[in-house]
Structure formats: structure tokens, C-alpha cells
Amino acid sequence: MKYLNFATLFVLLVSAPLSILADESTAGFGNLAEDSDAPIEAIADEMIVNNEKSEAELTGNVVIIQGSTRLNADFVTLIYSESGSEVEEMFARGNVFLLSGEDEAKSETADYNLARGTLIMTGDAVVKQDGNTVRSDRAEFDIETGAAVMTGRVRSVLLPPADE
């Protein structure tokens, strides 16, 4: 197993998924008020980098923070290109919690696929935004448009607009 310089690898692996989630033009969940130039902090009990597989694994109490975006999970796997310059996918599992500004989502698993531009959360997915809450077995978000598809016994609680 080959090991990269931690700082270089971390910037390559983590900044891409969080920067994509940070696009302020997104209309649905993912309408994240985030500065992609903000420093990235990752905390985990263990990090293993395997260049032969083009992946990194963060295990145990994983916390990834960039500006006002925070991802918590028990385990995160990052799949990157052979050149190491691009993240292709990021998988989080176990007590997944994503917070950005006032928007939050939680589930048992999350799959960020950068090529597809999707975030798929499964296992009791709960999304809270602007006081509204949607629960489902599966929530799929288009990162570019903010469109969402919730499937599997969907329950929503929507607040009426406040009078101005």
C-alpha cells in the first residue's frame, strides 16, 4: 500500500464533495450557504489511504467541516481518480448527519456520486429545510438543480408561508 502526503490527499479527497454541496445556486436541499475556499477540517479515529484502490477510508466518529457545512458519520469511504486529482464518489454510513446553514439531513447511508451529480440517502432519511420536514426510506437529490425524489413511505410536514 502506498501512502500520500496527508495534507495533499485530504485536500484532493474532501474538498470536491463539499464544494459541490456548497453551490449557492441550488434550489432544494443543498441550498448551502458555503464558501468553498473555507478551510476543511476532518476528524476521525482512523484514516487509511490506499492508492492501489484509489480510495481513502475514515473510520470512527468521522466529522468533516467546511465553513457552515458539517458531515458526521461512523464511516466514510472516498473513491478518487487514479491521478488523485478528482473525487469520483463518497460513501458515508452509520448515523449520517449533514448540516449546512439551517438545512439538515440524516440517514443511515449517503452516496455522493460526483459524475452523476447526485446525493442519495437511504435508511430512514429525514430532511429538514425552512421548518419543513420530509421523511422517507430513500431521498435522492440532484446537486445541480436541487430537485429531490423521496420514495418509500413518504411523510411530509410542511409549514404554511408566514405572513409578511
C-alpha positions, -999 to 999 in steps of 0.1 A, spaced: 0 0 0 14 34 -10 7 65 12 3 101 0 12 132 19 -18 136 43 -24 173 36 -23 169 -2 -45 138 -2 -70 154 22 -75 185 1 -79 164 -31 -104 140 -15 -125 161 7 -128 195 -10 -146 182 -41 -176 167 -25 -181 196 -1 -175 222 -27 -202 207 -49 -226 207 -20 -217 243 -14 -232 256 -46 -254 286 -35 -275 284 -67 -291 251 -58 -328 253 -52 -336 223 -30 -317 207 -1 -282 216 -10 -290 253 -10 -259 256 11 -245 289 21 -209 278 19 -176 293 9 -157 266 -10 -125 285 -1 -130 279 36 -106 256 53 -116 219 56 -112 200 88 -115 162 91 -116 144 123 -118 106 126 -104 78 149 -85 64 119 -77 73 82 -63 47 58 -52 57 23 -49 30 -4 -35 44 -37 -37 9 -54 -75 10 -49 -77 48 -53 -96 52 -20 -94 65 15 -113 53 45 -121 74 75 -134 53 105 -149 61 138 -167 94 148 -160 110 114 -166 147 112 -158 167 81 -163 205 84 -161 233 58 -175 267 67 -211 261 78 -213 226 63 -207 196 86 -209 159 78 -209 134 106 -209 96 101 -194 64 116 -175 56 84 -167 74 52 -150 60 20 -137 83 -7 -130 70 -42 -107 92 -62 -93 91 -98 -61 73 -105 -43 106 -108 -56 115 -74 -68 149 -86 -106 142 -85 -130 126 -62 -154 103 -80 -176 91 -52 -180 94 -14 -199 69 7 -209 76 43 -226 51 66 -238 48 101 -255 78 117 -251 100 87 -259 137 95 -254 166 71 -259 201 83 -255 232 62 -266 266 75 -301 258 87 -307 228 64 -301 193 77 -305 158 66 -299 124 83 -300 88 72 -282 55 77 -262 58 45 -253 85 19 -238 82 -15 -224 112 -32 -217 104 -69 -199 133 -85 -201 121 -121 -239 118 -118 -242 149 -96 -264 131 -71 -267 126 -33 -287 95 -24 -296 90 13 -312 57 24 -324 42 56 -349 64 74 -339 96 55 -351 128 72 -347 162 55 -354 195 73 -354 228 54 -371 261 62 -391 245 90 -404 218 67 -397 181 73 -398 151 49 -392 115 60 -388 86 36 -369 54 31 -348 70 3 -341 106 -7 -322 114 -40 -310 149 -47 -298 164 -80 -269 186 -67 -270 210 -97 -308 216 -98 -317 209 -62 -345 186 -74 -354 158 -50 -372 125 -52 -384 109 -20 -395 72 -21 -407 45 3 -435 56 26 -430 94 24 -443 116 51 -440 154 50 -449 182 74 -450 215 55 -454 248 73 -477 274 57 -458 305 45 -455 332 71 -475 364 66 -452 394 58 
